[in-house]
């Protein structure tokens, strides 16, 4: 043994430390290396323990939270295009429009598209023209026609991604409402077909079940949506900080700002920028990065022109 040690010293090599069999493998490490190795061991054991546990439910939406709900804009959020646009196509097909009205609507729609802004006078003209279409018609008649139009033009235009988001809230036991400027008859049909709780929309006046051609107040648009949701939340005992809202449009920033979980869905440019600035969640279900613009498709023909023009107003009944 002495000869062996002498040989090792002469070669300039130090003998390898050999830990005593009775001590831990970590005993021969420096304190710093020993602490690092211990942290690594603990991290590995914790990860393995977590993996053996059950998968936790998603943080959002919270299951069983009776004070939480979700509010969905309709046009380009739940459905491709505008509901009132598709409704207009169906009404034109059923001879609700005359050529004279069609030309007037086409001019008004062209103005909105070129101006890119809402002029109060032109908006009022378009609203009055659209309401004249249903003046004198029975609410029940328009509701029945709305069921047919949903099947013809709307059912295949529901965004699957947004539909899944709404279903997640329903599966969590939460209530889900559409909040839209579209007719409540149309919005209620869509909500019922999708299994949602209900819909908020613009009110069109009716007397004895017949449309008068006047709105009750103004279209449910922009800040009006936020007012409606606040009132509904108070009536239903909801905590808006625990609620979610979904929209594609910067016009709905007041609504999105009300809730604790705002989502920008298929957002327009202004909403996308605002959502990024605020750290809001974004989802885009459109093909690639192309934004689908709601308007008058060139290939859609006269019915599409009529539908686009009717988009200036939403129709909802008021019981008297």
URGI-V841723 format. One record per pair of residues at least 24 apart in sequence whose ideal C-beta (glycine too) atoms are under 7 Angstrom apart, sorted by the first residue. I is the first residue (numbers start at 1). J is the second residue. D is the distance in whole Angstrom. If there is no record, write none. Layout:
I J D
I J D
This chain:
60 261 6
61 168 6
61 169 5
61 172 4
61 174 6
61 244 7
62 172 7
63 172 5
63 173 6
64 173 6
65 174 7
65 242 6
67 237 7
67 238 6
67 239 4
67 242 5
68 174 5
68 242 4
68 243 6
69 174 5
69 175 5
69 176 7
69 238 5
69 243 5
70 166 7
70 169 4
70 174 6
70 176 5
70 243 7
70 244 4
71 177 5
71 179 5
71 229 6
71 243 7
71 245 5
71 255 7
72 166 6
72 176 7
72 178 5
72 179 7
72 246 5
73 179 6
73 180 6
73 246 6
73 247 4
73 248 6
73 249 7
73 252 6
74 178 5
74 180 4
74 182 6
74 187 6
74 190 7
75 180 7
75 294 6
76 248 4
76 266 5
76 292 7
76 294 6
77 162 6
77 246 6
77 247 5
77 248 5
77 265 5
77 266 7
78 158 6
78 159 6
78 162 5
78 178 7
79 154 6
79 157 5
79 158 6
79 159 7
80 157 4
80 159 6
80 292 6
81 157 6
81 294 5
82 294 5
82 311 5
83 154 7
83 180 7
83 182 4
83 186 5
83 190 7
84 182 5
84 183 7
84 310 5
84 311 5
84 314 6
85 294 7
85 307 4
85 308 6
85 311 5
86 149 6
86 153 4
86 154 5
86 307 6
87 146 7
87 149 6
87 183 7
87 186 6
87 307 7
87 310 7
88 306 5
88 307 3
88 309 7
88 310 4
89 153 6
89 303 4
89 304 6
89 306 7
89 307 4
90 145 7
90 148 7
90 149 3
90 152 6
90 153 6
91 133 7
92 302 7
92 303 4
92 306 4
92 307 7
93 303 6
94 145 7
96 133 5
97 133 7
97 306 5
101 129 7
101 133 7
102 302 6
102 305 7
102 306 6
104 129 6
105 129 6
105 305 7
105 306 6
105 309 3
105 310 7
106 305 5
106 309 6
108 309 6
108 312 7
109 296 6
109 305 7
109 308 5
109 309 4
113 295 6
123 312 6
126 309 7
126 312 3
126 313 7
127 215 7
127 312 6
127 313 4
130 310 5
130 312 6
130 313 4
131 204 7
131 213 5
131 214 7
131 215 7
131 313 6
132 213 6
134 211 5
134 315 6
135 211 6
135 212 7
135 213 3
136 210 6
136 211 7
137 211 6
138 209 6
138 210 6
139 206 5
139 209 5
139 211 7
139 317 5
140 209 6
142 185 6
143 185 5
146 185 5
146 186 5
146 189 5
147 189 6
150 189 5
150 190 7
150 193 6
154 190 7
159 285 5
161 283 6
161 285 4
162 246 7
162 265 6
162 285 7
163 194 7
165 246 7
166 194 7
166 196 6
170 195 7
179 225 5
179 228 7
179 229 6
179 255 7
180 220 7
181 219 5
181 220 5
181 221 5
181 314 4
182 314 5
183 314 5
183 315 4
183 316 5
184 316 4
184 317 7
185 315 7
185 316 7
185 317 7
200 228 5
200 232 7
201 314 6
201 316 5
202 314 4
202 316 5
203 316 4
203 318 5
204 315 4
204 316 5
204 317 6
205 318 5
206 317 4
206 318 6
207 320 5
216 318 5
219 313 6
219 314 5
220 314 7
221 251 7
222 251 5
222 254 6
223 254 5
225 252 6
225 255 5
226 254 4
226 255 5
226 258 5
229 255 6
229 258 6
230 258 7
250 274 6
256 280 7
